[in-house]
Amino acid sequence: MVLSRRTFLYGLAAPALLAPSLQAAAAEPFAVNMKEAAQVDYKFRMREMEFETSEPPGTIVVDSRKCFLYLVLGNGQALRYGVALGKGAHAWTGEVTVKKMKAWPNWIPAPYHLKVKPDLAKYLPDGMPGGPDNPLGARALYLFKGEVDTINRIHGAAKLREIGKKATAGCIGMLNAHVVDLYSRVQLGTRVVMI
């Protein structure tokens, strides 16, 4: 195997990139499978990389065509994560803002969930409690357009086979390990741009 300079440097930087995730995982009330982050297809693993954008540091940019989420760091750099995105009629573009953030959130089925699976009504009105079986996973960032909740989220609980695919009902799905890391790096008011 030939080890390129880039691969060697990434190998040196990877422990520093994952440090917030590993620390956060140790304090979780439910288990977070940190090994999943190393099992996802290589191109969808979290990494710091060059990313030219006019967006300011702290902005989240989602490339809906390639299924990547970028957290802009500035100076031409970003953290990139592989994601699962909305399929078909549930896809969207534009700008939204993170107006609410929750660890191990309740999940309340949206009207379109109920159309497909009417039995989900059992979770109304309070929602499914947070935990390992909850569709939002370990974290949720709630996306608003102005003061209106879009019902879309950046959230955990995506399965390995879904990353890099159009596999969600409009949300931006991440591995729990990745969403825990992203959550530790953003704050309320973060802009999210879907391209």
Secondary structure, 3 states (H helix, E strand, C coil): CCCCHHHHHHHHHHHHHHHHHHHHHHCCCCCCCCCHHHHCCHHHCCEEEECCCCCCCCCEEEECCCCEEEEEEECCEEEEEECEEECHHHCCCEEEEEEEEEECCCECCCHHHHHHCHHHHHHCCCCECCCCCCCCCCEEEEEEECCEEEEEEEECCCCHHHCCCEEECCCEECCHHHHHHHHHHCCCCCEEEEC
